């Protein structure tokens, strides 16, 4: 079971360390923690959902890689726009290597939904920006419905309400005026874009994405690096 829980906070980041009894099965503990976090009704504005890992918090990266365009692939767009591709495909490949605890990357811009409103149309319908923001926050949430037991099984209930497309946001009722609903599409629109860059990473004058790999505590460094190199070669040729 859980022996100790500690927390550390810094600028724009926080870390909670759970220490379990010797012999605790790691995968089972990670699953239980993940299920409990899924029941959190909401996180602070602009806060990302927590990431769970079993890596030693003091461990550093054992390898760094650079993702950049080549003449062969003909990629000419901003490398930062590959954030979601790296997050969905490249990062998981490195994390599947035996002995790798986690992989991180820097320099990208993830997709995010932008809501653009017209001040004149807001004024015409007597709607404020605060009302728009409140409606968006209210509708874009997953709610925990608790859990219940049935026989020997326990079920966790969650109500899914997060947006999946710009069209869903356009159809949100943001206010009611004279018993007539005002939709977001009446005062503006939603569109998919990219998050404003917080930092840029360059290598030899080129804008790139940097990817690192951290090994699990106690794993063999040579074996980990062999698996990482194999994955690197497969990604380059794939």
Order of alpha helices (4+ residues) and beta strands (2+ residues): beta-beta-alpha-beta-alpha-beta-beta-alpha-alpha-beta-beta-alpha-beta-beta-alpha-beta-beta-beta-beta-alpha
